[in-house]
Amino acid sequence: MKNYFLSLFFVFLTAFSFGQVNKQVDSLIKILPSTNDTNKLAIMYTLTVYYGYSDPELSQKYLDDLFKLAVEKKSVRWEANAHNQKGTLLFQTGNYTSAILSFSTALSLFKIAKIPGGVGNGYQNIGLSYANLGDNEKAIPFYNEAIKVFQGAKKLSSLPGVYNNLGLVFMKQKNYPKAEEYFVKAVTGFNEFHMEANLGNPYLNLGLLKSNLLQYKEGLKYYSMALSCFLKYNDLFKVSATYNDIGNTYTNIQKTDSALFYFKKAVKINKELEDTIGLSSNFLNIAVNYRFERKEDLAKIYLDSCYQLFTPSSTLEQKSLYYLELSYYNFYKNNFIEGVLNNEQCFQYKDSFIRMENVKSLNSLATAYETEKKDLQIKNQSLEIDTKQKENEAKNKILYLGTFTLLIVGLFGFIAFNNYKKTKKANVIINNQKEQVELQKEELSHQKELVEEKQKEIIDSINYAQKIQAAVLTSEEVWKKISPEHFIIFFPKDIVSGDFYWAHNLINNRSVFALADCTGHGVPGGFMSMLGNSFLNELVVENKIFKADEVLNKLRSKIIAALGQKGATDRKDGMDMAICVWNKLNNTLEFSGANNNLWLVRNNELIQYAGDKMPIGQYSEELKPFSSQSIELQKNDLIVLCTDGFSDQFGGESGKKLKSKNLKELIIKGSQNPLEQQKTDLISQFSKWKGNHEQVDDVSLIMIRVV
């Protein structure tokens, strides 16, 4: 009986005071060969748990020995523990699919052995694995089963941890009310059972939830509560993570000085912890905030530091964000081609990340099948095991009584040891609280200085990108030389536009003008528009090419080369364009179009000249030369070029698209009016149609009267 109590004492130490096990590891290893089989099982389990994080290979060695002896002795209890620990080791290495199979086997064996705590933990471990695979719907039922088991077994102190995990699942599903409900239940439970060391996690999650809801003030309150808890118990990894989350919150509310303050706090801790992944994320966040402060060269230093820490384990999402920031820097330096290539790399990593998420979903389905198959195998074995278990029930009752007695004794010892640790940590707690007060004072001291400066920086930042694009668009003076009667409608969807207009007057009495719609809008579209402007200047202004179809053919070659498009399977970045060459000597207009048409309004009739059905860039079919059409112009003809932003706009009473047909009718109806009135009427009709609907794309239209 003494030997049995010894084995239980090892298990008790593993469960309640892992620090004490650390001091006795050497003695456990020494007595392992000479002790009886019952004690060997307990010692092997203790050692595989102990070495699980520090030495996985040694942990696996003791786990293999545990499996072998448990099967030999037909101990369902220890075989269940072995499968559970195998799942834990697989989970730690990110092999969640295999971990689910091991946890499922452990769960079935715990059920056979009638060990409620093991059953509850088995359900929770499977739920956690599914959540890490991204299959949140699959995780929820397992968490709910864990709650039922813990409630039925009166193991109520295990519930708060499950509540916290369930809250994370609901937050990933963007079910924020349900997530908040479970995080609050976790906080209440940890307080009720005096588990203050665990409070930091639900507080941190509540901070993330409030930040996701844009309730940043509430988010900072919960982050502060989490930080106090992590500092109190000296959990440096969580302290660093919380500093990073606080920094992100200040970034979102455009308080860059405060954001940089906390990110640099996180850097200091992650350097001590040698956490390269955390440092890489911190450096990237610092670079973003220096860019917001218009300190691009300083941002580049931190971007370089971020890149140097990339490893094969760096996330695709982080690499995507890195290349996005690098594209901003190159754009600022007028390295437009490098900027576009960086932007392309950003989207490639983003696409890879999305594909990986899809693979995870497929793996989850495969895992579900394997788990069900494994459960069936175990159920078929359970009848034989159950028969043998009944033979040992009488012995187990005596052993359970001894276990209960030992746990009571151990619990008093644990409480005494815990009180000693609390006393020892008193000075640490005071120092950490002092640091918190100093941090708050530091933050408050620089907030007042930021208000007026930030107001100006915000306004400058909003207008900066617009000024860059406006500077490269063709000036009004050039358009007046083409025709004194003209107008341009140009409404970007975002700050900068993927549409652009361009014109140039040649010395041979020809005028060349174009309207283009690039892939995307906002920053990606803006990059493409800069390329298009640059290449048109090179082809027409520098190389004196003034045949419409030849300009489009050469422009396509340059776009494909600049974007590195090598075949039909590459990304379909590029642009649609209508380009016209007006020979004023004989009053003819040469038109060539890439997915864009030309409209000519004459005597209240609209004539459409169709462009080629292919873009300027790589696409799925064979590249063919662009064609051109020659048009005899007459006095008072109206030349109209437009992108699809007008016709694709949702609105009206039924929320449908405006459509090209309705736009043509509006143009014909007003064609006899002065151009200024036509422009005013078109803008008014577009605004009225759009109403409260969001603008769906960049909107551009050029109208020129032949005089």
N, C-alpha and C positions, 0 to 999 in steps of 0.2 A: 504493500500500500504506500510506503514512503516513496518508492520509485515513481509510482503513478502521480503522487502529489508533486514530485519534482518536475515531471513533464508538464503538468498543468501550470506550474509556476512560470516555466519558460514561456508558455503561451500567454499567460497574463502579462508578463513583462513586455512581450511583443505588442500587445494590444494597448497597454496603458502608459508605458514608460520606456520608450525606445532608447532614450539616452542612457538608461541603466544597462540595457542590453549591450550597448556599445562597449561598456567597461568589462563585460563578462564574455565577450566573443572568444578571446583566447582560451579561456577555461572551458567553454562549451566545445571548442574544436578538440581540445585535449581529451575530454572524457567521452567524446563521441564513439571511438572504436570499442571501448570497454563496457559501455552501458547496455541495458537491455533494449529490446526492440521498441517497446512503448516510448521510452525516453528518446531513442534515436529518431523516431518520427517527429517528436516535438522539437528536438534540436535542429534537425534538417530543415523543418519549416521555418524556424526562427532565423537560421543562417541564410536561407534563400530570400527571405524578406529583407534582412539586414543588408545583404550585398546587392539588392535589386537595383539601386541607383548608382552605387559607387563602383561595383565590379560585376556587370551583367554576365560575363562568362562564368565567373565563380558561382554566381547565383544560379545559373542554368545547371551547373554541375551538381549542386546540392538538390536542385529541383528534380533532376533525373534520378538521383539516389532515392529521393522521397517517393517518386512515382513507383519505382521498382519495389521498395519495401512495403508500400501501402497496398499494392496489388498482391504481393506475396502473402501478406497478413490478412488480406481480404477486409481491409478497414475502409468502409465507405466514407467515413468522416474525413480521414486524412487524404483519400483519393480526391474528394471534393475540394479540400484545401489546396491540393497540388494543382488541380485544373484551374482554380481561381487565381493562384499565383502565376501560372503560365499565362493566363489572360492578361494579368497586370503587366507582366514583362513585355508582352506583345503590344499592349496599349501604350506603354512608355516609348516604344520605338515607332509609334504611328501606324502600326499594322492592325488597324481597327477591325478589318474584316475577319482575320484569323482570331483576334481577341474575342469577338462575339461568339465564335464556335466554342472556344475554351470556357468562356463564362456560362454559355448555355449548358455545356456538359456539367460544370460545377453546380449550376442551379438544379438540374435534375437529380444529382447525387445528394445535394443538401435536402431536397424534398424527401428522398428515400430515407435519409438519416434523421429526418424530422428535426432540423436545426433551423429555427425561424430566422435568427440573425443572418445566417448564411444565405437563406432563401431571399430575404429582403435585400441584402447586399448584391446578390446575383442579379436580381431584377434591375437594381440601380446601375450596376456596372454595364449591363447590356444597353440600357437606355443611354448612358453616357457615351458608349461606343458609337451607337447610331447617330447621336447628336454630333459627334466629331466627324462622322462620315457625311454630315450634311442632311441626313434623312430625319428631320425633326418629327414628321408625322409618325414615323416608326418608333421614335424614342418615347413619345408621350405615354402610350399604354404601359410600357415597362416601368416608367416612373410611378404611374398610378398604382400598378401592382405592388411596387415596393412600399408605397404609402399604406396600402391595405394590410400588408404583412406586418409592418412595424406597428401599426395601430392594434392589430389583433394580438400581437405578441407583447403589447405594452412596452415596446422599445421606443418610447416617444422622443427620446433625445436624438434618435437617428433621423427624425422627420425634417428638422430645419435644413439639413444638407440637401435632401431630396427637393424640398420646396425651392431652394436657391437654383438647383439645376433645372427644374421645371420652368422657373422664371426666365432663365437664359434661352430655353427653347422657344418660349412664347415671344421673347424679344426678337429673336432671329426671324420669327414669322411676322414681325411688326404688329403683333397683338399686344399693344402696350398696356392697356388696362389690365389684362390677365397677367402679364409679366409683373407689373407693379404689385398686384395682389399677392403673388407668390414671394416676391422679394420682401415685402412687408411681413408676411407670415414667417419667413426665415429669420428676419431680425427679431420678431417677437419670440420665436422659439429659442434662439440662441440666448436671448436675455433671460427667458424663463428658466433655462437649465444652467445658467451662469457660465456659458461658453463664450466669454467675451473675446477670446482670441480668434473666434471665427466670424465676428461681426463685420470685419473689414470687407469681406467678399460681397455680401448683399448690399452694403453701403456703396461699394464701388460700382456694382451693377445698377443700382438706383441712379447713380450719377450719370452713367452711360445712357440709361433710358431717358432721363430728363434732357440730356444733350441731344439725343435723337429727336425729341419732341421740340427742340429749339427753346426749351425752358432753361437757359444757361445759368441763370441765377440759382435756381433750385439744384441744377447739376453740380455747381461749384460747392453748394452747401453739403451735399452728400459726399463729394470727393474729399472735402475737408474732414468729415467724420471718418471716412475710410482711412485717410492718411494718418490721423491721430492714432487709430487702432494699429495700423501696420508699424508706425514708429514705436508705439508702446511695446510691441512684441518683437521689435527689431527684424521684421520681415523685409529685408532690403529689396528683394525682387519685386514685391508688391509696392513698396515705396516708390521705386523707380517707375513702375507702370502707372501709378497714380499721378506722379509728377507729369508724365507724358500726356495722360488724359486731360489734366488741368491745362497744360500748354495748348492742346488741341482746342479746348473750349475757348481760351482767350484768342486763339487764331480765328475762330469762327465769329467772334464778336469784334474782330479787328483791333484788339489790344495787343499789338505785336511785342511791345516791350515786356509785358507780363508773360506772354507766351515764351519769349526767349529766355526769360528768367527761370521758368520752370523746366524748359527743355535742357538748359545747361545744368540744372540740379540733377536731372535724370542722367545726363552724360557723366557727371562726377561719380555717381553710384555705379553705373554700368561699367565704367573703367575699373572700379574696385572689384566688381563681380566677374570681370573679363567676359561680359555678355556682348559678343560681337553683333548678334542679331538686333538686340535692343539699341546698341550704339548706332548701327546703320540707320535704324528708324529715327532716332533722335537727330542725327546729322541732316537727314532729309527734311525733317520738320523745321529745323533751324534755317535751312536754305530757303524754304518756302516763305518764312517770315521775313528774312532779309530781302527777298524779292519784293514783298509787299511794302517794305520800307524804301524801295528804290535803291538798294545797296546790292546791285547785281554781282559785282566782282567778289564781294564778301560771300554772297550766296554760292558762287561757283566754288569757292574754297571748301565749303561744307559739302557740296555735291560731290567733289572729288573724294573727300573723306568717306562719304557714303559708299561710293563705287568701290573703293579699295577694300571695303569690308564685305562685299558680296561674295557668297559662297554658293556651291550647288544647292544648299538647303534654303537659300534666300527665296522668298515668295515671289511668284509671278506678279502679284498685285503691287508689291513694293518696287519691282523693276519697272513696271509700267509707269508708276508715279515718278520714278527717277528720270526716265526718258522724257516724260512730259515737262518736268522742270528744266531739263537740259534744253528742250526745244524753246522754252521761254527765253533762256539765256542767249541762245544763238540768234533768236529773233531780235533781241535787244541789241546784239552786236552786229546786226545787219547781215548775219550769215544765214540767208534765207534758205538755201538748199540744205545746209546742215540741219536747220530747224525743222524743215519738212521731213527729212529722213529720221530725225529723232522722234517726231510726231508719229511717223510710220512705225518705228520700233515700239513706241508706247502702245499703239493699237494692236500690234502683233502679240505682245505679252498679255494685253487685256483679253484678246481672243483666246489665247492659250489657257488663261485662267478660267474663262467661261467653259471651254471644252473640258477642262479638268473637272469642273463642277458637274458637267454632264456625265463624265466617266464615273464619278462618285455615285451618282444616282443609279447607274447601271450596276455598279458593284454592290450597292445596297440590295437590289433585287436578287442578285446572285447569292448574297449572304443569307437573305431570308429563306431561299430555297435550301441552301446547305444546312442552315440551322434547323429547319423543319425536318430534314432528312436525319440529322444527328439526333434530334429529340426522339424520333421514331425508333432509332437503334437503341437508345438508352432505355426507352419504355419497354422494349422487348427483353432487355436484360434485367429490368427492375424486379420482375416476379421471382427470378432465381435469387437475387440479392435479398429481397424482402424476406424470403423464407429463412435464410441464414441469419438475418438480423433479429428475427423473433427469438432465436436461441440465446441471443446475448442481451435481451431486454432486461432480464432480472439483474445481470451484472451491471448494466448501464445505470439502473436506478441507484445502486449503491455509489457508483462512480460520480453521478450527477450531484448526489448529496455532498460528497467530498469536494467536488468542484465548487459548489455554492459556498461551502464553509471557507475554502481557500480564497475565493474571490472577495468575501467580506473582509478577511484579514488583509488581503492585498490592497483593498480599497482604502482601508484606514492608513496603510503605509503610503499609498499614493497621495492621499490628502495631506499627510504630514510633509512629504517631500515637496509637494506643490506649494505649500505655505512657505517652505524654506526658499524655493525659487522666487516666489513673489517678493520676499524680503530682499533677496539678493539683487533683484531687478529694480528696486525702488530708485536708486540713483540714476539708472539708465532712463527710467520713465521721466524723472524730473528734467534730465538733460534734453530729452526729446521734446518735452513740452516747452521747454525754454526755446528750443530751436524753432518750434512752431510759432511762438509769439514773435520771435525776431523776424521770421519770414513774413508774417502778416504786417508787421510794422514797416518792413522794407517795401512791401507791395503798396501799402497805403501812401508811403512817402512819395512814390513816383507817379501815382495816378493823377494827381492834380495837374502835374506838368504836361500830361499827355493830351488833355481835352482839346485845347485850341489847335495844337499841332496835328492831332489825328483828324480833326474836321477838315483841314486843308488837304491832308494826304489822301483822304477818302475821295474827295472831289477830283483831285489830280489823277488818281488811279483810274477812276471811271472814264475820264476823257482822254487818257493817254493813248489807248489803242485806236480810238477813232481818229485822233490827229495824225497818227502814222499812216493809216489807210487813206485819209483825205488828201494827204500830201502827194500820194502817187497817182490818184485819179486825175484824168485829163481836166484841165482848167476850163472855165467858161469862155475865155478868150479864144481858145482853139475851136470850140463848138460854134461860136458866132461867125467864124470865118467859113465854116462849112455851110451854115445857113443862119441868117439873123432870126428866122422864125423857127424855133425849136423849144423843146422842154425835156427835162429828165426827171422822172420820179424814182427815188432811191430810198427805200425803207429797209435797213438791215433788221433781221430778226433779233440778233444779239448785238453786243457792243461793236464788233467788227463783222463784215459781211463776206459771204462766199460769192456773191455777185460782184462784178465790176464792169465799168464802162471805159472805153479807150478810143482815142481819135488822134489823127495826125494829118496835116495838110502838106502834100508833096509840091515840089517846085514845078512839076509838069502839069499843073492845073488839075490835079487829082486830089480827092479827099478820101481817106480810109477811116472807117469807124466800125466799132464792134461792141457787142454786149455779150457777156459770158456769165454762166452759172456753174460754179465749181462744186466739186463733191463736198457735201456738208455745209455747215454755216458756223458762225462763231470763229474760234481760234483756228481749227483745222481748215475751214473754208477760207479764212483770211490768209493763211500760209499759201494756199493754192492761188489765190488772186494775186498775191505778190509775185509768184512765179510767172503767171500769165502776163502781167504787166511788163515784167522784165524781158520776157522772150519776145513779145510783140515789138517792144522798142528796138531790140536787137535785129529782128527780121526786117521790119519796115523802115525804121529810121536809119539804122546803121547800114544794113545790107541792101536797101532800096528795092525790096521785093514788094510789088503792088498788084500781083494777081491773087484774087481772093482764095481760090482753091490751093494755090501753091503755098500761101501763108499758112493755111490750116494743115497741110501735109507736113510742112517743116516744123510747125508748132507741135504737132503730135509726136514727131520723132524726138524733139527736145524734152517734152514732158515724160515720155517713156524712159528716156535715158536718165533724166534727173531723179525719177522715182525708182530706178532700178527694176522696172517691170520687165521680166524675161519671158513671159508666156501668157497664154490665155487664162491660166489658173491663178495668176497674181491678183492682188487687190485691184479693184476697178476704180482706183482714184483717177481723177482727171477733170474734164470740164465739158460742158455744152456751150456752143458759141454760134452767133450769127455775125458774119463780117461782110461789109459792103465797101466797094471801091467805086466812087462816083467820078466819072470822067466828065467834067463840066464843059469840055470843048464840044463834044457831040451830045451831051446830056443823056448819057447811058449809065446804067447802074449794074455793076457786076456783083452778084450775091452768091455766097457759099455758106452752108450751114452744117453744123454738127449737132444733130438732135434739136436744132432750133430753126424756126421758120421766119420768113419775112412777110409782113402784111403791107399791101399797097392800097390806099383808099383813093378812089377816083370817081367823081360824079356820084357820090352817095353809094358806091359799091366797093366792097372789100375783096381784093384779090389776094389769095394766099400762094406764096412760093415756098414749096417744101424743101427743107434741108435734108441731108443724108442721115439715115437712121443709124448713126454710129457716133461715139463720143471722141473727144480729143484725149486719147489715152489707150491703154490696153483693154481689150474686151474679148468676149468668148469666140467670136468668129474671125475669119481671115481678114487681115488689114487690107482694105482697098483704098485707092486714092479718092479724095474728096472731089465732088463735081462742082461746077459753077453754072449760073444762069445769067444771061444778059437781058436787061429790061430797058425799054425805051421810056424815058420819063417825060411827063408833060407838066406844064405850069399848074400849080396848086395841088399836085399830087402830095399825098401824105405818106411818108415812109415810117413804118412802125416796127420797132424791135422790142420784144419783152421776154422775160423769163417766166417760169411757171408759178411764181409766187402769187401773182394775181389770181389765176384760175384755180389754184389748189386751195385757196383760203376758205375755211369753213365759216358759215354764218347764215344770215337770213332767219326767217321764222322757223325753219325745220332743221337748221344746223348742218346744211349740206354744202358741198363745194360750189364756188361761184361758176366754175367751168369756162372753157375757152369760148363757147358759143355766146354766152351772155356778155363776156368782155367785148367780143367783136361787135355785138349789137350796140353797146354803150359807145364804142368808138365811132361807128357809122352814124348814130343818132346825133353826135356832137361835131361831126366832121366839118360842118360849114361854119362853126363858131370860131372866134379868135383862139389862138393856141393857149393863151393864158387862161381863158375861160374853160377850155377843154381840160387843161391840167387840174384846175380847181374842181371841176365836176367829177373827174375820175377819182381824185383823192377823197372827195366827199362821198361818192358812191362806195368806194372801198371801205371807208371808215364806217359807214352806215351798215354795210353788209357784215363786216366783222363783228360789230357790236361788242359784246363782252367776251367773245371767243379769243383764245390766244392766237397770236400770229404764228402760222405754221412754218413759214419759210421766208427767206429774203425776197423782197418785192422790188422789181426794177422794170422800168418802161421808158423807151426813148421815142419821141415823135419829132419828125423833121418835115417841114413844108418846102416843096420845090418852088423857088421864087424866080 
